[in-house]
């Protein structure tokens, strides 16, 4: 239900509603926690409320206009030079400026703004989209609290400084050591806790079995996309092609299947079908992406081994006790995958394709599959 008139005790905000399965897992965890804490008097701030309501049909979604911050800046500039052609053109196009958009009116009556988990507080992504609700809540003396977040990295010192200024005024949890180190270096109080998706997955799949092959063929699940923050000049096409060919040659008794943990075709589905074709694997073995995070997580249960470029796909494999290899290209994903592996060192290994070869990955795969077949718990 999309509403804006009622006052809500808590408003949830974060990096979801962009097709990312992991972010929807974090939203689900935040919604469950805050619904319980505030007796259901909770609303979700969403860039795409219709999309959010497809996944959470019983929730309340409030539209967040991501253009607000940029329009506000343009309006102020136009007011300062209203006689200039650019100022007149702005006023002619817009007529008026709404000083209190819908999301601001809802925040005004809220007792708390709660930031759902995710790794969105970085200038790898557009901070001018994420930060306005946080800044408005702080300006209005509304409490801001967070689920465990990933903080940074930052290319811009100014962006890091602006985010740090906000962090000092909120009740902050972080999900990885790199984020905690960032906060400590800037005298920001933060608590280190596991990503919210861990507890949620355990609740959703309380009796998730350790995958046994039984009568079915063994399966290796592969999730590939070009990771945010990796070196722009780093083309991993040949690296992945060699990995997939090696898996096919060394493990003929296993089906190799591509799976998506993000609903952007460009990010995963198209990339994997391209790489499967190059490696001589049938492109039909790449599963189409699904919107529902529950179905996406359930897919991971089908695998005897997971190789993943997605943080929450790796985390899901760990929670399900499925041997897996996390791919980490660049500082952003090095921090994320180190956090995903923490506490699951027996099941999870991390590979950096910038410094490790396809042969390194294949050797680890062999060890993990041999361990799975012999019933060993350490890999």
Secondary structure, 3 states (H helix, E strand, C coil): CECCCCCCCEEEECCCCCCEHHHHHHHHHHHHHHHHHCCCCEEEEECCHHHHHHHCCCCCEEECCCCHHHHHHHHHHHHHCCCCHHHHHHHHHHCCCCCCCHHHHHHHCCCEEEECCEEEECCCCCHHHHHHHHHHHHHCCCEEEEEEEEECCCCCHHHHHHHHHHHCCCEEEECCHHHHHHHHHCCCCCEECCCCHHHHHHHHCCCCCCCCCCCCCEEEEEECCCCCCCCCCCCCHHHHHHHHHHHHHHCCCEEEEECCCECCHHHHHHHHHHHHHHCCCCHHHECCCCCCHHHHHHHHCCCCEEEECCHHHHHHHHHCCCCEEEECCCHHHHHHHHHHHCCCCCCEEEECCCCCCHHHHHHHHHHHHHHHHHCCCCC
